[in-house]
Amino acid sequence: MSDYFKLPLMRNSSLTFALLVLGLWWSAEGWSQDCVVELSALKGSYEGDCRNGKAHGKGKAVGTDKYEGEFRSGLPDGQGSYTWSNGNSFTGKFSKGLREGKGTMIYKRVQAPDSTVTGYWRKDQYAGKNEK
């Protein structure tokens, strides 16, 4: 390598090293940050995207219940699948932690086929087969 290329690298080596250390620290901070999940039934472990210390983006939370899908401000929000501790599950849209929009609810039954309800939910309550 010619001296022309060596000098700028040597002159800026402390700056380059400082930037490298800062980048590694910043990266480690992003990976080690704890994300809060706001629903108590989902508190336990969380893997996924985070913003401002809360689950935000795609993720998976496992507590007494399980949820995998989109989060916003620590709550299920967007498309996802929620499974309750009794085995019942819902796959569809959520808003602020509540079933909201189109989805399918599966009710687990003992010694009988599962019961499936597909339709629309409003504020966590079944609203009907068709959107109104």
LOLUM-189466 format. One record per residue: x, y, z negated of N, C-alpha, C in turn. Coordinates in nm, 2 decimals. Atoms other than C-alpha are relative to their C-alpha. Layout:
! LOLUM-189466
+--------+--------+--------+--------+--------+--------+--------+--------+--------+
!    n_X !    n_Y !    n_Z !   ca_X !   ca_Y !   ca_Z !    c_X !    c_Y !    c_Z !
+--------+--------+--------+--------+--------+--------+--------+--------+--------+
!      X !      Y !      Z !      X !      Y !      Z !      X !      Y !      Z !
...
+--------+--------+--------+--------+--------+--------+--------+--------+--------+
***
This chain:
! LOLUM-189466
+--------+--------+--------+--------+--------+--------+--------+--------+--------+
!    n_X !    n_Y !    n_Z !   ca_X !   ca_Y !   ca_Z !    c_X !    c_Y !    c_Z !
+--------+--------+--------+--------+--------+--------+--------+--------+--------+
!   0.09 !  -0.12 !   0.00 !   0.00 !   0.00 !   0.00 !   0.09 !   0.12 !   0.00 !
!  -0.08 !  -0.12 !  -0.01 !   0.14 !   0.34 !   0.09 !  -0.02 !   0.09 !  -0.13 !
!   0.01 !  -0.09 !   0.12 !   0.20 !   0.61 !  -0.18 !  -0.12 !   0.09 !   0.02 !
!   0.12 !  -0.08 !  -0.02 !  -0.08 !   0.81 !  -0.02 !  -0.12 !  -0.05 !  -0.07 !
!   0.12 !   0.07 !   0.06 !  -0.34 !   0.56 !  -0.15 !   0.02 !  -0.02 !  -0.15 !
!  -0.03 !   0.03 !   0.14 !  -0.17 !   0.49 !  -0.48 !  -0.02 !   0.12 !  -0.09 !
!   0.01 !  -0.12 !   0.09 !  -0.16 !   0.85 !  -0.62 !  -0.14 !   0.03 !  -0.04 !
!   0.14 !  -0.04 !   0.04 !  -0.53 !   0.93 !  -0.62 !  -0.05 !  -0.10 !  -0.10 !
!   0.05 !   0.10 !   0.09 !  -0.60 !   0.60 !  -0.79 !   0.06 !   0.01 !  -0.14 !
!  -0.07 !  -0.01 !   0.13 !  -0.34 !   0.65 !  -1.06 !  -0.04 !   0.13 !  -0.07 !
!   0.04 !  -0.12 !   0.06 !  -0.44 !   1.01 !  -1.12 !  -0.14 !  -0.01 !  -0.06 !
!   0.14 !   0.01 !   0.05 !  -0.81 !   0.91 !  -1.17 !  -0.02 !  -0.13 !  -0.08 !
!   0.02 !   0.13 !   0.07 !  -0.75 !   0.58 !  -1.35 !  -0.07 !   0.01 !  -0.13 !
!   0.06 !  -0.01 !   0.13 !  -0.85 !   0.71 !  -1.69 !  -0.15 !   0.03 !   0.02 !
!   0.14 !  -0.04 !  -0.03 !  -1.17 !   0.86 !  -1.54 !  -0.07 !  -0.13 !   0.05 !
!   0.06 !   0.12 !  -0.05 !  -1.24 !   0.54 !  -1.35 !  -0.02 !  -0.10 !  -0.11 !
!   0.01 !   0.09 !   0.12 !  -1.18 !   0.33 !  -1.67 !  -0.12 !   0.05 !  -0.09 !
!   0.11 !  -0.06 !   0.09 !  -1.42 !   0.56 !  -1.87 !  -0.13 !  -0.03 !   0.07 !
!   0.13 !   0.03 !  -0.07 !  -1.69 !   0.53 !  -1.60 !  -0.03 !  -0.15 !  -0.01 !
!   0.02 !   0.15 !   0.00 !  -1.65 !   0.15 !  -1.59 !  -0.05 !  -0.04 !  -0.14 !
!   0.04 !   0.03 !   0.13 !  -1.68 !   0.13 !  -1.97 !  -0.14 !   0.05 !  -0.03 !
!   0.13 !  -0.06 !   0.01 !  -1.98 !   0.36 !  -1.97 !  -0.11 !  -0.08 !   0.07 !
!   0.09 !   0.09 !  -0.08 !  -2.15 !   0.15 !  -1.70 !  -0.03 !  -0.13 !  -0.06 !
!   0.02 !   0.13 !   0.06 !  -2.09 !  -0.17 !  -1.88 !  -0.09 !   0.02 !  -0.13 !
!   0.08 !  -0.03 !   0.12 !  -2.23 !  -0.02 !  -2.21 !  -0.14 !   0.02 !   0.04 !
!   0.13 !  -0.03 !  -0.04 !  -2.53 !   0.12 !  -2.03 !  -0.08 !  -0.12 !   0.04 !
!   0.06 !   0.13 !  -0.04 !  -2.60 !  -0.22 !  -1.87 !  -0.03 !  -0.09 !  -0.11 !
!   0.02 !   0.08 !   0.12 !  -2.57 !  -0.40 !  -2.20 !  -0.11 !   0.05 !  -0.08 !
!   0.11 !  -0.06 !   0.07 !  -2.81 !  -0.15 !  -2.36 !  -0.13 !  -0.04 !   0.06 !
!   0.12 !   0.04 !  -0.07 !  -3.07 !  -0.22 !  -2.10 !  -0.04 !  -0.14 !  -0.02 !
!   0.03 !   0.14 !   0.02 !  -3.05 !  -0.59 !  -2.15 !  -0.03 !  -0.03 !  -0.14 !
!   0.02 !   0.04 !   0.14 !  -3.05 !  -0.59 !  -2.53 !  -0.11 !   0.08 !  -0.06 !
!   0.10 !  -0.08 !   0.06 !  -3.33 !  -0.35 !  -2.58 !  -0.12 !  -0.08 !  -0.03 !
!   0.12 !   0.07 !   0.04 !  -3.63 !  -0.48 !  -2.77 !  -0.12 !   0.07 !   0.05 !
!   0.13 !  -0.05 !  -0.05 !  -3.97 !  -0.44 !  -2.61 !  -0.11 !  -0.04 !  -0.09 !
!   0.12 !   0.02 !   0.09 !  -4.28 !  -0.40 !  -2.82 !  -0.12 !  -0.05 !   0.09 !
!   0.12 !   0.04 !  -0.06 !  -4.59 !  -0.59 !  -2.72 !  -0.11 !   0.04 !  -0.10 !
!   0.09 !  -0.06 !   0.09 !  -4.89 !  -0.42 !  -2.87 !  -0.11 !  -0.09 !  -0.05 !
!   0.10 !   0.09 !   0.05 !  -5.14 !  -0.71 !  -2.90 !   0.06 !  -0.09 !  -0.10 !
!  -0.06 !   0.08 !   0.11 !  -5.08 !  -0.89 !  -3.23 !   0.00 !  -0.15 !   0.04 !
!   0.00 !   0.14 !  -0.04 !  -5.17 !  -1.23 !  -3.07 !   0.11 !  -0.03 !   0.09 !
!  -0.11 !   0.03 !  -0.10 !  -4.89 !  -1.19 !  -2.82 !   0.14 !   0.04 !  -0.06 !
!  -0.13 !  -0.04 !   0.06 !  -4.62 !  -1.07 !  -3.07 !   0.07 !  -0.13 !  -0.04 !
!  -0.09 !   0.12 !   0.03 !  -4.34 !  -1.33 !  -3.10 !   0.12 !   0.02 !   0.09 !
!  -0.12 !  -0.02 !  -0.09 !  -4.11 !  -1.34 !  -2.80 !  -0.05 !   0.07 !   0.13 !
!   0.04 !  -0.07 !  -0.12 !  -4.11 !  -1.12 !  -2.49 !   0.12 !  -0.01 !   0.10 !
!  -0.10 !   0.00 !  -0.11 !  -3.91 !  -1.16 !  -2.16 !  -0.06 !   0.08 !   0.11 !
!   0.05 !  -0.08 !  -0.12 !  -3.94 !  -0.90 !  -1.89 !   0.04 !   0.14 !  -0.01 !
!  -0.04 !  -0.14 !  -0.01 !  -3.93 !  -0.54 !  -1.80 !  -0.05 !   0.09 !  -0.12 !
!   0.02 !  -0.09 !   0.11 !  -3.93 !  -0.26 !  -2.05 !   0.01 !   0.15 !   0.04 !
!  -0.01 !  -0.14 !  -0.02 !  -3.99 !   0.11 !  -2.06 !  -0.03 !   0.07 !  -0.13 !
!   0.02 !  -0.07 !   0.12 !  -3.95 !   0.34 !  -2.36 !  -0.02 !  -0.09 !  -0.12 !
!   0.01 !   0.09 !   0.11 !  -3.92 !   0.04 !  -2.59 !  -0.13 !  -0.09 !   0.00 !
!   0.12 !   0.08 !  -0.01 !  -4.25 !  -0.12 !  -2.48 !   0.00 !  -0.08 !   0.13 !
!   0.01 !   0.08 !  -0.12 !  -4.33 !  -0.40 !  -2.24 !  -0.07 !   0.08 !   0.11 !
!   0.05 !  -0.08 !  -0.11 !  -4.38 !  -0.24 !  -1.90 !   0.05 !  -0.05 !   0.13 !
!  -0.04 !   0.07 !  -0.12 !  -4.37 !  -0.41 !  -1.56 !  -0.04 !  -0.15 !  -0.01 !
!   0.03 !   0.14 !   0.00 !  -4.36 !  -0.78 !  -1.51 !   0.07 !  -0.07 !  -0.12 !
!  -0.06 !   0.06 !   0.12 !  -4.31 !  -1.00 !  -1.82 !  -0.09 !  -0.12 !  -0.05 !
!   0.07 !   0.11 !   0.07 !  -4.41 !  -1.29 !  -2.04 !   0.01 !   0.02 !  -0.15 !
!   0.01 !  -0.02 !   0.14 !  -4.52 !  -1.26 !  -2.40 !  -0.06 !  -0.13 !  -0.06 !
!   0.05 !   0.12 !   0.06 !  -4.57 !  -1.56 !  -2.63 !  -0.01 !   0.03 !  -0.15 !
!   0.02 !  -0.01 !   0.14 !  -4.72 !  -1.54 !  -2.98 !  -0.09 !  -0.11 !  -0.03 !
!   0.10 !   0.11 !   0.02 !  -5.02 !  -1.74 !  -3.10 !  -0.07 !  -0.02 !   0.14 !
!   0.05 !   0.01 !  -0.14 !  -5.15 !  -1.67 !  -2.74 !   0.11 !   0.03 !   0.09 !
!  -0.10 !  -0.02 !  -0.10 !  -4.96 !  -1.64 !  -2.42 !  -0.05 !   0.09 !   0.12 !
!   0.03 !  -0.08 !  -0.12 !  -4.96 !  -1.39 !  -2.13 !   0.12 !   0.02 !   0.09 !
!  -0.10 !  -0.02 !  -0.10 !  -4.77 !  -1.37 !  -1.81 !  -0.06 !   0.09 !   0.11 !
!   0.05 !  -0.08 !  -0.10 !  -4.81 !  -1.09 !  -1.57 !   0.05 !   0.14 !  -0.02 !
!  -0.04 !  -0.14 !   0.00 !  -4.80 !  -0.71 !  -1.55 !  -0.04 !   0.06 !  -0.14 !
!   0.02 !  -0.07 !   0.12 !  -4.77 !  -0.49 !  -1.86 !   0.01 !   0.15 !   0.03 !
!  -0.02 !  -0.14 !  -0.01 !  -4.81 !  -0.12 !  -1.91 !  -0.01 !   0.05 !  -0.15 !
!   0.00 !  -0.05 !   0.14 !  -4.72 !   0.06 !  -2.24 !  -0.03 !  -0.10 !  -0.10 !
!   0.01 !   0.11 !   0.10 !  -4.70 !  -0.27 !  -2.42 !  -0.12 !  -0.09 !   0.00 !
!   0.13 !   0.08 !  -0.01 !  -5.04 !  -0.41 !  -2.31 !  -0.01 !  -0.06 !   0.13 !
!   0.03 !   0.06 !  -0.13 !  -5.15 !  -0.65 !  -2.04 !  -0.07 !   0.10 !   0.09 !
!   0.07 !  -0.10 !  -0.08 !  -5.24 !  -0.42 !  -1.75 !   0.04 !  -0.03 !   0.15 !
!  -0.02 !   0.04 !  -0.14 !  -5.27 !  -0.53 !  -1.39 !  -0.03 !  -0.15 !   0.02 !
!   0.03 !   0.14 !  -0.02 !  -5.27 !  -0.89 !  -1.26 !   0.08 !  -0.08 !  -0.10 !
!  -0.07 !   0.09 !   0.09 !  -5.19 !  -1.17 !  -1.50 !  -0.08 !  -0.11 !  -0.05 !
!   0.07 !   0.12 !   0.05 !  -5.28 !  -1.49 !  -1.68 !   0.02 !   0.00 !  -0.15 !
!   0.00 !   0.00 !   0.15 !  -5.37 !  -1.50 !  -2.05 !  -0.06 !  -0.14 !  -0.04 !
!   0.04 !   0.13 !   0.05 !  -5.40 !  -1.83 !  -2.24 !  -0.02 !   0.02 !  -0.15 !
!   0.02 !  -0.01 !   0.14 !  -5.56 !  -1.83 !  -2.59 !   0.05 !  -0.13 !  -0.07 !
!  -0.05 !   0.12 !   0.07 !  -5.44 !  -2.07 !  -2.86 !  -0.10 !  -0.12 !   0.01 !
!   0.09 !   0.11 !  -0.01 !  -5.76 !  -2.28 !  -2.82 !   0.00 !  -0.07 !   0.14 !
!  -0.01 !   0.06 !  -0.13 !  -5.66 !  -2.35 !  -2.45 !  -0.08 !   0.07 !   0.11 !
!   0.07 !  -0.08 !  -0.10 !  -5.91 !  -2.11 !  -2.28 !   0.10 !   0.09 !   0.07 !
!  -0.09 !  -0.09 !  -0.08 !  -5.75 !  -1.90 !  -2.01 !  -0.08 !   0.09 !   0.09 !
!   0.05 !  -0.09 !  -0.10 !  -5.82 !  -1.61 !  -1.79 !   0.11 !   0.05 !   0.10 !
!  -0.09 !  -0.05 !  -0.11 !  -5.65 !  -1.52 !  -1.46 !  -0.07 !   0.10 !   0.08 !
!   0.06 !  -0.11 !  -0.07 !  -5.72 !  -1.19 !  -1.31 !   0.05 !   0.13 !  -0.04 !
!  -0.04 !  -0.14 !   0.03 !  -5.71 !  -0.82 !  -1.37 !  -0.02 !   0.04 !  -0.15 !
!   0.00 !  -0.05 !   0.13 !  -5.64 !  -0.65 !  -1.70 !   0.01 !   0.15 !   0.00 !
!  -0.02 !  -0.14 !   0.01 !  -5.66 !  -0.29 !  -1.81 !   0.00 !   0.03 !  -0.15 !
!  -0.02 !  -0.03 !   0.14 !  -5.52 !  -0.17 !  -2.15 !  -0.03 !  -0.12 !  -0.09 !
!   0.01 !   0.12 !   0.08 !  -5.52 !  -0.53 !  -2.28 !  -0.13 !  -0.07 !   0.01 !
!   0.13 !   0.06 !  -0.01 !  -5.88 !  -0.61 !  -2.18 !  -0.02 !  -0.05 !   0.14 !
!   0.04 !   0.05 !  -0.13 !  -6.02 !  -0.82 !  -1.90 !  -0.08 !   0.11 !   0.07 !
!   0.06 !  -0.12 !  -0.08 !  -6.12 !  -0.56 !  -1.63 !   0.01 !  -0.03 !   0.14 !
!  -0.01 !   0.03 !  -0.14 !  -6.21 !  -0.65 !  -1.28 !  -0.02 !  -0.15 !   0.03 !
!   0.02 !   0.14 !  -0.05 !  -6.21 !  -0.97 !  -1.08 !   0.09 !  -0.10 !  -0.07 !
!  -0.08 !   0.10 !   0.06 !  -6.10 !  -1.29 !  -1.25 !  -0.07 !  -0.13 !  -0.02 !
!   0.06 !   0.13 !   0.03 !  -6.16 !  -1.65 !  -1.35 !   0.04 !  -0.04 !  -0.14 !
!  -0.01 !   0.05 !   0.14 !  -6.22 !  -1.77 !  -1.70 !  -0.02 !  -0.15 !   0.00 !
!   0.01 !   0.14 !   0.02 !  -6.16 !  -2.13 !  -1.79 !  -0.02 !  -0.03 !  -0.15 !
!   0.03 !   0.04 !   0.14 !  -6.32 !  -2.26 !  -2.11 !   0.03 !  -0.15 !  -0.01 !
!  -0.04 !   0.14 !   0.02 !  -6.16 !  -2.58 !  -2.23 !  -0.11 !  -0.07 !  -0.09 !
!   0.10 !   0.07 !   0.08 !  -6.41 !  -2.84 !  -2.36 !   0.05 !  -0.14 !  -0.03 !
!  -0.04 !   0.13 !   0.05 !  -6.36 !  -3.16 !  -2.55 !  -0.09 !  -0.11 !   0.06 !
!   0.08 !   0.11 !  -0.06 !  -6.48 !  -3.48 !  -2.38 !  -0.10 !   0.04 !   0.10 !
!   0.09 !  -0.05 !  -0.11 !  -6.64 !  -3.28 !  -2.09 !   0.09 !   0.08 !   0.09 !
!  -0.08 !  -0.08 !  -0.10 !  -6.51 !  -3.11 !  -1.78 !   0.01 !   0.15 !  -0.05 !
!  -0.01 !  -0.14 !   0.03 !  -6.38 !  -2.76 !  -1.83 !  -0.11 !   0.08 !   0.07 !
!   0.10 !  -0.09 !  -0.06 !  -6.63 !  -2.48 !  -1.77 !   0.08 !   0.12 !   0.07 !
!  -0.06 !  -0.11 !  -0.07 !  -6.52 !  -2.22 !  -1.51 !  -0.10 !   0.11 !   0.04 !
!   0.08 !  -0.11 !  -0.03 !  -6.66 !  -1.87 !  -1.47 !   0.08 !   0.10 !   0.09 !
!  -0.07 !  -0.10 !  -0.09 !  -6.55 !  -1.65 !  -1.17 !  -0.09 !   0.11 !   0.02 !
!   0.08 !  -0.12 !  -0.03 !  -6.67 !  -1.30 !  -1.13 !   0.08 !   0.13 !  -0.05 !
!  -0.06 !  -0.13 !   0.04 !  -6.61 !  -0.95 !  -1.27 !  -0.02 !   0.03 !  -0.15 !
!   0.01 !  -0.03 !   0.14 !  -6.54 !  -0.83 !  -1.62 !   0.01 !   0.15 !  -0.02 !
!   0.00 !  -0.14 !   0.03 !  -6.59 !  -0.48 !  -1.77 !   0.02 !   0.01 !  -0.15 !
!  -0.03 !  -0.02 !   0.14 !  -6.43 !  -0.39 !  -2.10 !   0.00 !  -0.13 !  -0.08 !
!  -0.02 !   0.14 !   0.06 !  -6.35 !  -0.76 !  -2.18 !  -0.13 !  -0.08 !   0.00 !
!   0.12 !   0.08 !   0.00 !  -6.71 !  -0.87 !  -2.12 !  -0.04 !  -0.04 !   0.14 !
!   0.05 !   0.04 !  -0.13 !  -6.85 !  -1.07 !  -1.83 !  -0.11 !   0.09 !   0.06 !
!   0.10 !  -0.09 !  -0.06 !  -7.04 !  -0.84 !  -1.59 !  -0.08 !  -0.06 !   0.11 !
!   0.08 !   0.06 !  -0.10 !  -7.16 !  -1.08 !  -1.33 !   0.09 !  -0.06 !   0.11 !
!  -0.07 !   0.07 !  -0.11 !  -7.06 !  -1.28 !  -1.02 !   0.04 !   0.10 !   0.10 !
!  -0.03 !  -0.10 !  -0.11 !  -7.06 !  -0.98 !  -0.79 !   0.03 !   0.14 !  -0.07 !
!  -0.03 !  -0.13 !   0.06 !  -6.91 !  -0.63 !  -0.85 !  -0.12 !   0.09 !   0.03 !
!   0.12 !  -0.09 !  -0.01 !  -7.18 !  -0.37 !  -0.91 !   0.05 !   0.14 !   0.02 !
+--------+--------+--------+--------+--------+--------+--------+--------+--------+
***
